[in-house]
Structure formats: C-alpha cells, structure tokens
Amino acid sequence: MTQPSGWYDDPQDPNQLRYWDGVIWSSHVTPKVSPTVQDSTIGMPYGVAPAAKRPQGPGSQGAQGAPTAPGGSRPDQRWPQGGPMPAYGQQLGWQSNLPTTPDGVVLSGWWKRVLARIIDNIIVSMVALPLTFAPMKQAFNVLQDYFQQIVNAVQAGSSTMPTQPDALSGPILQIGLTMMVLNLVYEIAFLTRTGATPGKRVVGISVRLRDKPGPPTLDAVLKRTAVKQGGDIAGLVPVLGFFGSLFSTVDVLWPLWDVKNQAIHDKAAGTNVVVGPQPRRDA
C-alpha cells in the first residue's frame, strides 16, 4: 500500500504544507493560509476524518500541536497500515525489503553504481582530451616507431627483438596524473555540493554519510576519492601495477557481498550510495 499523493503537513515546517508525490516528498510547498485548514481533507484517504474533528484523548494536543515523532513524521500523519509517514527526503525502505541506511534511505544497487561510474569516466575523458592530446600523440609515435623496429627485425631474420622504449613511460605518466587530478576535482566539485556527479544524477543515485543525510563533507569526499583512486595511483608504479589493478577490481565488486552495500572507499569515508537526491544543507 502507498500513501496517496497530496498536500500534507511539512515535516520540516509545521506552518506550511508540502506535496507528497506518492513516493517521496517533493520540493513544492505552500503556506497554511486557510483558517479552516484543520477541517480540510486534502491528501487524506477517503473516510478519514479531519484532525480537528477527531476525538481527542486526555493530554492530546490536536493536529496543530501534535509533537514530532522520530524521523520527522507526526502522529496524525500515518500510513493506512499504521506506520508513520517518512520524513522529507527519506526514501521508503519497505518498498522491496531493500537494505537501507540507519535512517531508512534505500541503498543503491550495484548495477546503478557501475553505470554511473561508466558515465562519469566518459565525461572526465572528454574533458581531459585537450589536456592529454599532446602526450597521447607522443606515446602513439613512440609505439609506432617501436612496432616498425619489430617489423624490420623480423624481415631481416634477426632473432633479437628491440627492447621496449623508455620514452613511453613519460607520456603515460603524464596522462595518468592528469586523469587522476581531473577525477579528484570532478568528485569534490559535485559530491560536496549536491552529493551526486552527473553520472549518478542520470541513474538517480547520490552519495551521503551513512548516518547523516545531505551531501558528504569535504573530508569524507577526499578520503573516498583517495581510496577510490588508490588502484590507479599504484598502477603508475611498474612493480605495483598488478596489485593496483587487483585492488581497483575488488573495490568495484565489494558492494556485491557487503551487508551495508559499501565499497572499500565508502568504508574508508563512512559513506553510502543511496537512491534519490540529497537535501541541501541549511545555509
């Protein structure tokens, strides 16, 4: 069962109404301007009496003075099955018995995270293209000369193959460092502001602290990104290249078996990837 869409008391401000779209609280609000608002049945299921006309027990404060329950819901705002309505910005953990954060926000599935990462990598690569074009061209020329030397050696019947050119390491290092810096700036710029990169926005997910809604802090984003990029950093070192790739692969796969749906970089930063956007922090 789902609560019908309609206007309900705003969990954040009792002096206004907020529109419930049937799934989550929307950003549409309106002030309580009607003096007979307690007699209104807007948004109520058929057959439910207005708050002002319900029998009040001893110590009851009525609709206007009802205390706020944990999670931002009020006692008179309840589902047909008796549970409290979720607070503003809170997702519905009971929808499919999916794992949630401690305050009930549904955690993102693994495929959504992977798709968002692919989209973000494409965007960063497009932005990096003007900055990496010169070293990429240099690396291409070095490789072209190297393969030509191999062809010449084979045609000459030589049993000794040319050694891998040292000039290739410089351009590759430059490309790798450029990509890491761009990824760091990209993550910090979007996650600290809205909790979601463009790729995450496309698939409808965002990043938040596990125990607190809203965009993650700068410290958390720095920890998260540093661990996330750890495999790529290790990959720049010849001896550690294999272990860096192995770490990156395990990090991506970790949410598949983790009970909190966290990757290794999420555990380091204390974050979760959840369904839906993050509410902005109060100024």
Phi and psi in degrees as a GROMACS rama.xvg file:
@    title "Ramachandran Plot"
@    xaxis  label "Phi"
@    yaxis  label "Psi"
@TYPE xy
-127.757  148.149  THR-2
-70.6759  130.485  GLN-3
-59.499  148.31  PRO-4
-67.4604  150.243  SER-5
161.703  -175.177  GLY-6
-93.0507  128.841  TRP-7
-132.547  166.344  TYR-8
-56.7729  131.461  ASP-9
-69.3968  121.282  ASP-10
-61.68  -20.8311  PRO-11
-93.1654  -24.6668  GLN-12
-145.924  107.029  ASP-13
-67.7099  -9.10864  PRO-14
-88.7507  2.44799  ASN-15
-142.326  167.061  GLN-16
-106.554  148.741  LEU-17
-127.306  143.44  ARG-18
-84.6228  125.922  TYR-19
-96.9548  119.404  TRP-20
-87.8297  9.95045  ASP-21
99.3431  -14.3723  GLY-22
-126.85  -53.284  VAL-23
-137.77  166.439  ILE-24
-69.5404  134.506  TRP-25
-90.0828  179.593  SER-26
-89.9275  2.12625  SER-27
-85.3446  123.363  HIS-28
-129.528  159.74  VAL-29
-149.117  143.723  THR-30
-72.6999  154.72  PRO-31
-82.3013  91.6497  LYS-32
-97.207  -16.8725  VAL-33
-84.4752  129.958  SER-34
-69.3388  -14.4641  PRO-35
-107.018  28.6766  THR-36
-60.9716  -29.417  VAL-37
-69.356  -20.8994  GLN-38
-88.444  -3.09258  ASP-39
-76.8524  147.638  SER-40
-112.303  18.0771  THR-41
-59.7587  127.372  ILE-42
79.9274  -1.87767  GLY-43
-89.6866  144.672  MET-44
-61.3526  153.151  PRO-45
-61.2363  133.06  TYR-46
94.9159  -5.48344  GLY-47
-91.9228  128.318  VAL-48
-75.2866  150.026  ALA-49
-58.2062  156.386  PRO-50
-59.4564  -37.9875  ALA-51
-67.9497  -22.383  ALA-52
-101.439  2.59707  LYS-53
-81.2209  146.486  ARG-54
-64.5639  133.869  PRO-55
-102.831  127.65  GLN-56
-83.3098  175.758  GLY-57
-58.9876  131.507  PRO-58
81.1857  1.37941  GLY-59
-71.2811  143.975  SER-60
-102.155  -2.10409  GLN-61
79.5562  -176.05  GLY-62
-68.41  -40.7165  ALA-63
-74.481  -34.4254  GLN-64
-101.301  11.5343  GLY-65
-63.8965  133.636  ALA-66
-69.5479  157.206  PRO-67
-83.3627  133.242  THR-68
-88.2068  164.403  ALA-69
-55.7586  138.399  PRO-70
92.4485  -1.2157  GLY-71
92.6628  -1.90843  GLY-72
-88.2939  162.153  SER-73
-112.755  153.833  ARG-74
-57.7429  -30.4002  PRO-75
-85.833  -1.4271  ASP-76
-105.629  93.2951  GLN-77
-133.723  153.967  ARG-78
-74.6708  162.002  TRP-79
-57.1504  -30.6104  PRO-80
-85.779  2.85087  GLN-81
104.112  -9.48215  GLY-82
-81.8994  154.176  GLY-83
-70.5  148.357  PRO-84
-68.5917  148.28  MET-85
-70.736  155.118  PRO-86
-72.6804  165.463  ALA-87
-59.0171  130.502  TYR-88
85.571  -3.30427  GLY-89
-92.069  132.546  GLN-90
-83.7944  173.006  GLN-91
-102.935  103.726  LEU-92
-71.5705  -17.8118  GLY-93
-85.4594  -4.28709  TRP-94
-57.1018  -46.8016  GLN-95
-136.416  23.5511  SER-96
56.3751  36.2651  ASN-97
-79.9917  154.388  LEU-98
-65.24  147.218  PRO-99
-133.24  169.648  THR-100
-72.1499  169.449  THR-101
-56.2598  -28.1277  PRO-102
-96.5845  13.0459  ASP-103
94.0758  13.4124  GLY-104
-86.289  131.083  VAL-105
-67.1904  133.217  VAL-106
-80.5812  149.428  LEU-107
-71.3483  147.489  SER-108
-76.2126  163.349  GLY-109
-67.2074  -40.7414  TRP-110
-65.1975  -34.5114  TRP-111
-65.0109  -39.0142  LYS-112
-64.4703  -43.1697  ARG-113
-65.2772  -43.879  VAL-114
-63.1987  -41.6831  LEU-115
-62.6666  -38.7424  ALA-116
-67.0935  -39.4149  ARG-117
-62.5131  -45.0726  ILE-118
-62.0789  -44.1293  ILE-119
-64.057  -39.4314  ASP-120
-63.8691  -37.3818  ASN-121
-64.6637  -43.4783  ILE-122
-63.5625  -47.0309  ILE-123
-63.5819  -38.3496  VAL-124
-64.5507  -38.2445  SER-125
-67.1261  -39.7974  MET-126
-67.4042  -34.9601  VAL-127
-79.0985  -16.1598  ALA-128
-54.805  -47.559  LEU-129
-62.6201  -30.6123  PRO-130
-81.7046  -24.3361  LEU-131
-107.943  2.66545  THR-132
-62.3266  -44.9227  PHE-133
-63.1182  -51.5953  ALA-134
-65.5189  -31.5569  PRO-135
-65.5477  -40.1593  MET-136
-65.1889  -40.9192  LYS-137
-63.0006  -43.968  GLN-138
-64.0155  -38.1446  ALA-139
-63.187  -42.0053  PHE-140
-65.1191  -39.8916  ASN-141
-63.8445  -44.8042  VAL-142
-64.9136  -37.8013  LEU-143
-63.2871  -43.7388  GLN-144
-64.8925  -37.7104  ASP-145
-64.9978  -46.8646  TYR-146
-65.7805  -32.6771  PHE-147
-66.7368  -37.6004  GLN-148
-63.916  -38.1254  GLN-149
-64.7028  -43.9236  ILE-150
-61.6694  -43.6565  VAL-151
-63.195  -39.4533  ASN-152
-66.4238  -39.3513  ALA-153
-66.9378  -42.472  VAL-154
-66.2398  -31.009  GLN-155
-82.2428  -5.29886  ALA-156
75.9464  20.978  GLY-157
-78.2731  141.157  SER-158
-91.0975  -4.6598  SER-159
-104.199  121.56  THR-160
-91.128  149.088  MET-161
-62.3055  146.101  PRO-162
-77.6497  155.627  THR-163
-63.6463  132.154  GLN-164
-68.3515  135.502  PRO-165
-70.762  -22.8659  ASP-166
-67.0411  -8.97201  ALA-167
-79.6643  -26.7135  LEU-168
-67.4057  -35.5104  SER-169
-61.4812  -55.6412  GLY-170
-60.5292  -39.0456  PRO-171
-64.6418  -41.4892  ILE-172
-63.1639  -41.9831  LEU-173
-63.6476  -41.8987  GLN-174
-64.5647  -44.3863  ILE-175
-62.9607  -44.1987  GLY-176
-65.3695  -39.9782  LEU-177
-61.9655  -43.7641  THR-178
-65.3694  -39.258  MET-179
-66.1925  -41.8353  MET-180
-64.3238  -43.3029  VAL-181
-64.3715  -40.4854  LEU-182
-63.2467  -39.984  ASN-183
-63.3597  -48.5729  LEU-184
-62.8551  -41.2379  VAL-185
-60.0438  -48.7456  TYR-186
-65.6605  -44.9125  GLU-187
-64.1155  -44.8647  ILE-188
-61.2728  -42.7432  ALA-189
-89.4514  -41.778  PHE-190
-70.3745  -39.4554  LEU-191
-71.984  -21.5636  THR-192
-90.6925  -50.2881  ARG-193
-123.702  -9.26135  THR-194
81.1439  3.55687  GLY-195
-146.356  130.682  ALA-196
-77.0608  167.64  THR-197
-54.9488  -38.8892  PRO-198
-62.5785  -41.2514  GLY-199
-68.9555  -34.7381  LYS-200
-62.8266  -39.8872  ARG-201
-61.2121  -41.0813  VAL-202
-93.5052  -1.98829  VAL-203
81.725  36.4405  GLY-204
-129.548  169.142  ILE-205
-155.462  169.052  SER-206
-110.241  138.466  VAL-207
-148.358  165.651  ARG-208
-67.125  145.629  LEU-209
-60.9526  -38.2126  ARG-210
-102.936  8.99835  ASP-211
-151.932  127.046  LYS-212
-73.1259  166.564  PRO-213
102.456  165.529  GLY-214
-57.4608  143.567  PRO-215
-67.6793  158.515  PRO-216
-72.7179  163.674  THR-217
-60.2711  -40.6423  LEU-218
-61.5834  -42.8726  ASP-219
-66.5338  -40.1154  ALA-220
-66.0721  -40.0674  VAL-221
-63.423  -44.5378  LEU-222
-62.8397  -45.7982  LYS-223
-61.1321  -46.4755  ARG-224
-70.6095  -37.7709  THR-225
-62.1707  -44.2213  ALA-226
-70.5546  -39.0632  VAL-227
-61.8339  -36.7463  LYS-228
-88.3071  -0.701547  GLN-229
-57.4709  -41.0115  GLY-230
-64.5599  -39.3222  GLY-231
-67.7106  -37.4114  ASP-232
-64.6434  -45.0693  ILE-233
-64.8694  -30.1529  ALA-234
-65.8156  -19.9986  GLY-235
-76.2378  -16.4664  LEU-236
-94.5027  121.622  VAL-237
-51.2397  -44.9293  PRO-238
-70.737  -32.7036  VAL-239
-96.3305  4.49306  LEU-240
-56.5736  -45.8851  GLY-241
-63.9204  -44.0368  PHE-242
-68.5207  -33.2601  PHE-243
-64.4063  -43.969  GLY-244
-64.3219  -39.1107  SER-245
-64.2216  -42.83  LEU-246
-62.6687  -44.7385  PHE-247
-60.2875  -40.7289  SER-248
-65.7092  -45.409  THR-249
-64.2808  -38.7413  VAL-250
-61.559  -42.7949  ASP-251
-66.2708  -38.3681  VAL-252
-82.5299  -17.2707  LEU-253
-54.9307  -40.5722  TRP-254
-60.9995  -18.2235  PRO-255
-64.0067  -30.8277  LEU-256
-118.647  -2.35517  TRP-257
-79.2714  133.697  ASP-258
-67.8347  -21.555  VAL-259
-101.949  8.6845  LYS-260
55.2022  33.9498  ASN-261
-101.679  139.187  GLN-262
-80.3002  173.617  ALA-263
-61.7556  -39.5472  ILE-264
-69.2175  -26.4327  HIS-265
-69.3887  -40.3626  ASP-266
-64.373  -38.6609  LYS-267
-65.209  -34.1885  ALA-268
-99.3013  -8.24135  ALA-269
70.4736  37.1212  GLY-270
-115.665  166.342  THR-271
-136.708  147.648  ASN-272
-97.2342  122.197  VAL-273
-122.497  166.65  VAL-274
-81.6854  135.191  VAL-275
95.5583  168.519  GLY-276
-81.348  171.223  PRO-277
-104.814  137.356  GLN-278
-68.18  143.402  PRO-279
-67.2557  148.348  ARG-280
-70.6863  149.728  ARG-281
-66.9171  138.742  ASP-282
